[in-house]
C-alpha cells in the first residue's frame, strides 16, 4: 500500500520555539505521522460519504471511485491523506474516549480542515471536490460495501432518515451484495429501536446476498 505522502521537497529542519506551536510544517509532519500508522488502506469497496473504517479500526476504507487527487493552483493534491486523518481521529475519539459520533466528527473535521489549509489549499475548493464524489445510502453505485464497515456513524440520531432508507432498501431486496440483511436489522433493532423495522422476506434477503431464493 503506497503511503509515501511525506513531503519530499521540504527539508526536515529542526524547529525552534515558538515556531513549533503553530506551524504549517509541523502540521504536515503530524499528518505524515498519522498516515504512516495506517497499515491497511482499502480502496476496493463502495463507501457511503467517501470514507469509513472497519469495526476494529484496523482498516481505513476510501470509496473505490473517489479520485486519489485533484488539481489545485497548478499542483496535484493527494486527497487520501486528509481522508485518512479524518477517519483515524474520528474512530479513535469514539473508541478510546467514548465520544458521541457527532462530537468526534466535529473534531475530526476541524483537524482535516487544519491540515488542508496548512498545505495551502483552499478549504472551499477541497470540499467542493469531495462533495462531487459523495455516495449516499441508496445510491445505485453502492454495490460493493465491506461486511465489516463500522456503522456507528449511521446510528447517530441525525442519521435516522439515512438508516431508515437503508432498511427500506434491504426490505425491497436492493441492498448491495455481501451485506447481510439480518445483521443490519439486528444492529438497528439494538441501537435504534425507535426506527420502524421492515422484516425482509426470504426473497429479498437472497437478493441482498446476491443469491437466488
Rosetta blueprint (number, residue, H / E / L):
1 X L
2 X L
3 X L
4 X L
5 X L
6 X L
7 X L
8 X L
9 X L
10 X L
11 X L
12 X L
13 X L
14 X L
15 X L
16 X L
17 X L
18 X L
19 X L
20 X L
21 X L
22 X L
23 X L
24 X H
25 X H
26 X H
27 X H
28 X H
29 X H
30 X H
31 X H
32 X H
33 X H
34 X H
35 X H
36 X H
37 X L
38 X L
39 X L
40 X L
41 X E
42 X E
43 X L
44 X L
45 X L
46 X L
47 X L
48 X L
49 X L
50 X L
51 X E
52 X E
53 X E
54 X E
55 X L
56 X L
57 X L
58 X L
59 X L
60 X E
61 X E
62 X E
63 X L
64 X L
65 X L
66 X L
67 X L
68 X L
69 X E
70 X E
71 X E
72 X E
73 X L
74 X L
75 X E
76 X E
77 X E
78 X E
79 X L
80 X H
81 X H
82 X H
83 X H
84 X H
85 X H
86 X H
87 X H
88 X H
89 X H
90 X H
91 X H
92 X H
93 X H
94 X H
95 X H
96 X H
97 X H
98 X L
99 X L
100 X L
101 X H
102 X H
103 X H
104 X H
105 X H
106 X H
107 X H
108 X H
109 X H
110 X H
111 X H
112 X H
113 X H
114 X H
115 X H
116 X H
117 X H
118 X H
119 X L
120 X L
121 X L
122 X L
123 X H
124 X H
125 X H
126 X H
127 X H
128 X H
129 X H
130 X H
131 X H
132 X L
133 X L
134 X L
135 X L
136 X L
137 X L
138 X L
139 X L
140 X L
141 X L
142 X L
143 X L
144 X E
145 X L
146 X L
147 X L
148 X L
149 X E
150 X L
151 X L
152 X H
153 X H
154 X H
155 X H
156 X L
157 X H
158 X H
159 X H
160 X H
161 X H
162 X H
163 X H
164 X H
165 X H
166 X H
167 X H
168 X H
169 X H
170 X H
171 X H
172 X L
173 X L
174 X L
175 X L
176 X L
177 X E
178 X L
179 X L
180 X L
181 X H
182 X H
183 X H
184 X H
185 X H
186 X H
187 X H
188 X H
189 X H
190 X H
191 X H
192 X L
193 X L
194 X L
195 X L
196 X L
197 X L
198 X L
199 X L
200 X L
201 X L
202 X H
203 X H
204 X H
205 X H
206 X H
207 X H
208 X H
209 X H
210 X L
211 X L
212 X L
213 X L
